[in-house]
Amino acid sequence: MLVSAKEMLEKAKAGHYAVGQFNINNLEWTKSILQTAQEMNSPVILGVSEGAGKYMCGFKTVAAMVEAMVESLGITVPVALHLDHGTYEGAYKCIEAGFSSIMFDGSHYPIAENIEKTKELVAVCREKGISLEAEVGAIGGEEDGVIGGGEVADPNECKMIADLGVTMLAAGIGNIHGKYPANWAGLRFDTLAAISEKVGQMPLVLHGGTGIPADQIKKAISLGVSKINVNTECQLAFAAATRQYIEAGKDLEGKGFDPRKLLAPGVEAIKATVKEKMELFGSVGKAE
């Protein structure tokens, strides 16, 4: 049974910890993240980008797989299935497919249009009990072909969007998707504090969680960040473990070429990464 992210994030905000959004790319990813969340007794958000949704044969396939997996693995911790950086059209497709949480990324629209479309989705999601994330100030790096340079959101625009009744707000504070460059200046805590003051109790979202130093993550959580997105880090861990297995010639020993054996080290690497992040975010033992 999938749940909206609303309650888990309100609890996280009140308890000064963050819930991780871990993006899924296939069956192995989904299984690893769900099993780790259960083991850690942590709430979890499964993120699906539009590109990953297409890769996995559409949002209906993803929702059906996740729901069946939650049931067959006996997962009892709260699980939200969330569209990551959704377009306006994608948001409606996911609502129809049975997702329990949506991110509408209207950050590339003029603020008036972003407000208009967000307002419409607030009403639809509220009626269906789905949580809604909005974005102000594009997040840096590349996300499904859209490149942002680490913009910093305007706290007043953040308040305008927050006041529409969204569940959580992603605001650019110098964070970047993917690997961080060597000359990255770090998170803008002055902006984060100003945004936090403007939006009050609203949970804030930090995109591009891969590669931000642990002390900056903890400081961001203390300033109101309640949801942190992780994707690249799991991909890098999976790739490194798979490379090691093949370079060691394990795929040539016995039935080492069997995909269940071939992908097993990568699966364990994802689990280890997710566990480490949940510990850092403070969500371990917080599932009720």
C-alpha positions, 0 to 999 in steps of 0.5 A: 500500500503506497502512501503520500509523502505528506505525513512522513515529511511533516514528521521529518520536519518536526523531528529534524531529520530527512527522508531519502528519495532514492531514484529507481531504474529497474527491478534490482534498484527497487528491491534493494531500496525497499529491502533496506528501508524495511531493514532500517525501519525507515520511511522511503520515497521511490523517485521515478524520472520521466526518462526512467519511467519510459525505460521501465515501459511506462508509469503503469508498469512501474506502479504495478511493479512497486505495489506488487513488490511491497506486498510480496516482500512484506514491506510495512514501512511507509513507501511513497512512489514519486514522480521526479521532475515531472512535466505537466503532462507527466504529472497527469500520467502518473496520477492516472497510473497510481503514483502516490506523490508527484513533483511538478517541475514548473521552474522553467516556466515564467513564475506566473505560469508556474503558479497557474499550473501548480495551483491546478495540480494542487487541487487535483492532488488534494482530491486524490490524497497525493502529495505534490512537490513544486520547484523554484529556481532550477537545480543545477546540472543535467536532469533528463536533458535539461541543464541548470547551472545551480541557480539560487531561488528567490525566497519571495517566489518560494513563498508564492508557490508554497502559499498555493498549498503544495506539500513540499518545496524544492528550492535551488540553493546552489545544489547540482544534479550529478557529480559536483565539480571541483570548484563548487562553492557549496550550499547557500545556507543564507538563502536556505535560512531565508526560504525556511523563514518565509515558508514556515512549516513546509518541508523543503527538498534538497535535490542533487544529494550525491556528493554534498559533504555530510556536514552540509547535509546535516546543516541543511536538515537543521534549516528545514530540509526534510527530503533529500534526493539521491540517484547518482551515488547509487548508480556509481556504487552499482557500476563500480561493484559490477565492474569489479565482478567482471574485471575479476573474471567472476562472470566466467566462473561456473554460472557467473554470467547468470544475471542474478549472479552478475547483478548481485554485487551491484545490488549489495552496493546499492543497499550499502549506499542507501543504508549509509544515506538513511543513517546520515539523514537520521531516518533510521527507526522513524517508520511507524 
